Amino acid sequence: MRRWMAPALVVVALALVPQVLRDPYLMNAVITAGIFTIGAMSLNLLLGYTGQLSLGHIAFFGIGAYVSALTSLGFDVTLPFGIVVVHEPWPPTVGFLLAVAIAGACGYVVGRLSFRVRGAYFVITTIAFAEVVRLVALNWVDLTQGPLALISIPSLSLSLPGFDTLTLRTKTQNYYAVLTVGTLCYAVIALMVGSRFGRTMRGLKENESLALSVGVDVTRTLTITATVSAAIAGAAGSLYAHYLRIIDPDVFLFSYTVTMVIMVVSGGKGTLAGPLVGGAIFGLLPVALRPVLAPEAQWIVYGGVLIAILFVMPQGIVPALARTIHGRRHVRPGPAGEAAHVAHAAARP
């Protein structure tokens, strides 16, 4: 129970934010930063715990956004051979669940196909997948409206037995929706990385050859991780679509993936709190700089802060703070330690 005490206190503190932050502009910035922090948490699961860098991760975010939006809006599209598909609008909550499921399914397919390669080949594969998805969204105008964008996407709504339907229209309501989804995603990731499967993931990251030698199914482990990671990114994309209520193919911009990578690396990849810290800094820093600096100067400062963090704390903020608090260098398990985890995990029934 003690390991959940600090996260619970953070959630309580975050729940008080709308009570002290009344400015709609700042609330909008916090909500947007929160959504991309969830995306960064999903990327950290893949990058931080298995060492696989996905530079096309925004594809799952965008798939979640489009699936949720189209499910809620409905569509009428003609497929090859004259097949007409008509979909009536469904509740946004159903769209959210479908976004998670379909993004996860896409993560499984991409993982199953691409984890046959590693390193730069995997990075290129993920970039190519994201570009293909972006081009489909851009050119399949009958379904996605292409560059004209999907507009008037319904807000998320909750229907509880015995209560009226609650539609999340205000920024405070959307903030709590993002906080709730983010907390659930954090819990899923924490349980996953703290389990036997999580030890296998870390051992695989440290020494893949040894993992293979003790019978770990590397492709299966990476594919499951990619599936969960993509599903969480899809949840973030769904929140993004229902909050902004308009999406276009720019949701697949490569710069969004770079932003998530920056959040993960600066905060501390392979740590649960890393993406939260990185997301808070680099999600809110542009908002803090905008009123006081010209646009070009904002990006110079943004890059300078990133370089300074990585120069002073190359493993990220959270590991550096952990070393400072404990008064000693953080001792990483290293290949031998992780090998023990892998061997132990593989040996257990």
Residue pairs with C-beta under 8 A, 6 or more apart in sequence:
3 194
7 186
7 190
7 272
10 276
11 179
11 183
14 179
15 176
15 179
17 30
17 175
18 27
18 171
18 172
18 175
18 176
21 27
21 30
24 171
25 287
26 287
27 171
27 172
27 175
28 171
29 283
29 284
29 287
30 175
30 284
31 171
31 174
31 175
31 178
31 243
32 243
32 283
33 279
33 280
33 283
33 284
33 287
34 175
34 178
34 179
34 182
34 279
34 283
35 178
35 236
35 239
35 240
35 243
36 236
36 256
36 259
36 260
36 263
36 279
36 283
37 182
37 263
37 275
37 276
37 278
37 279
37 280
37 283
38 178
38 181
38 182
38 185
38 232
38 233
38 235
38 236
38 239
39 57
39 58
39 61
39 232
39 233
39 236
39 237
39 256
39 260
40 259
40 260
40 263
40 264
40 267
40 275
40 278
40 279
41 182
41 185
41 186
41 189
41 232
41 275
41 276
41 279
42 57
42 60
42 185
42 229
42 230
42 231
42 232
42 233
42 236
43 54
43 57
43 229
43 233
43 257
43 260
43 261
43 264
43 275
44 189
44 264
44 269
44 270
44 271
44 274
44 275
45 189
45 192
45 193
45 225
45 228
45 229
45 232
46 52
46 54
46 57
46 225
46 226
46 229
47 53
47 54
47 261
47 264
47 269
48 264
48 269
48 270
48 271
48 274
49 193
49 198
49 201
49 202
49 205
49 225
49 270
50 201
50 204
50 205
50 221
50 222
50 225
51 204
51 205
52 115
52 118
52 122
52 222
52 225
52 226
53 122
53 123
53 261
54 122
54 123
54 126
54 226
54 229
54 257
55 123
55 126
55 127
55 130
55 254
55 257
55 261
56 125
56 126
56 127
56 128
56 129
56 130
56 131
56 257
57 126
57 130
57 229
57 233
57 257
57 260
58 130
58 233
58 251
58 252
58 253
58 254
58 256
58 257
58 260
59 106
59 126
59 129
59 130
59 133
59 134
59 252
60 103
60 106
60 107
60 229
60 230
60 231
60 233
60 234
60 237
61 103
61 233
61 234
61 236
61 237
61 240
61 251
61 256
62 130
62 133
62 134
62 137
62 237
62 247
62 249
62 251
62 252
63 99
63 102
63 103
63 106
63 133
63 234
63 237
64 99
64 100
64 102
64 103
64 233
64 234
64 235
64 236
64 237
64 238
64 241
65 99
65 237
65 238
65 240
65 241
65 247
65 251
66 137
66 144
66 150
66 237
66 241
66 247
66 251
67 95
67 98
67 99
67 102
67 103
67 234
67 238
68 92
68 95
68 96
68 98
68 99
68 153
68 237
68 238
68 241
68 242
69 95
69 150
69 153
69 241
69 242
69 247
70 87
70 95
70 143
70 144
70 150
71 87
71 89
71 90
71 92
71 94
71 95
71 98
71 99
72 89
72 90
72 91
72 92
72 95
72 153
72 154
72 242
73 89
73 150
73 152
73 153
73 154
74 87
74 88
74 89
74 90
75 85
75 86
75 87
75 143
76 84
76 85
76 86
76 87
77 84
77 85
77 142
77 143
78 84
78 85
78 142
79 85
89 154
91 157
91 159
92 154
92 155
92 156
92 157
92 242
93 156
93 157
93 158
93 159
95 238
95 242
96 156
96 235
96 238
96 239
96 242
99 234
99 235
99 237
99 238
100 231
100 232
100 234
100 235
100 238
101 231
101 234
102 234
103 230
103 231
103 233
103 234
103 235
103 237
104 227
104 228
104 230
104 231
104 234
105 227
106 230
107 226
107 227
107 228
107 229
107 230
107 231
107 233
108 223
108 226
108 227
108 230
110 125
110 126
110 129
110 226
110 230
111 222
111 223
111 225
111 226
111 227
111 230
112 219
112 223
113 125
114 122
114 125
114 126
114 129
115 122
115 218
115 219
115 222
115 223
115 226
116 219
117 125
118 208
127 254
130 252
130 254
130 257
131 252
133 252
134 249
134 252
136 144
137 144
137 146
137 249
137 251
137 252
138 144
138 146
138 147
138 249
139 146
140 146
141 148
144 150
144 249
145 151
145 248
146 248
146 249
147 248
147 249
148 248
149 246
149 247
149 248
150 241
150 246
150 247
150 248
151 245
151 246
152 245
152 246
153 241
153 242
153 244
153 245
153 246
153 247
154 242
154 245
155 167
155 168
155 169
155 174
155 242
155 243
155 245
156 167
156 168
156 174
156 177
156 239
156 242
157 165
157 166
157 167
157 168
158 165
158 166
158 168
159 165
159 166
160 166
166 173
168 174
168 177
168 242
174 239
174 243
177 239
178 239
178 243
181 235
181 236
181 239
185 232
185 235
186 272
186 276
188 228
188 232
189 228
189 232
189 272
190 272
192 198
192 228
193 201
193 202
193 272
196 345
196 348
197 221
197 224
197 345
199 341
199 342
199 344
199 345
200 211
200 216
200 221
200 341
200 342
200 345
200 346
201 221
201 225
202 270
202 333
202 338
202 341
203 210
203 211
203 216
203 338
203 339
203 341
203 342
203 345
204 211
204 216
204 218
204 221
204 222
204 342
205 270
205 338
206 333
206 334
206 335
206 338
206 339
207 335
207 338
207 339
207 342
208 218
210 335
210 339
210 342
210 343
211 218
211 342
211 346
212 218
214 342
214 343
214 346
214 347
215 346
216 342
216 345
216 346
237 251
240 247
240 251
241 247
259 282
262 278
262 282
262 306
263 275
263 278
263 279
263 281
263 282
263 283
264 274
264 275
264 278
265 278
265 310
265 316
266 277
266 278
266 281
266 282
266 306
266 309
266 310
266 316
266 317
267 273
267 274
267 275
267 276
267 277
267 278
267 279
267 281
267 316
267 317
267 318
268 274
268 277
268 278
268 315
268 316
268 317
268 318
268 319
268 320
269 316
271 316
271 318
271 319
273 318
274 316
274 317
274 318
274 319
277 317
277 318
278 316
278 317
281 305
281 317
282 302
282 306
285 301
285 302
285 305
286 298
286 302
289 297
289 298
289 301
289 302
290 298
293 301
309 316
309 317
312 320
313 319
313 320
315 330
319 330
322 330
323 329
323 330
333 341
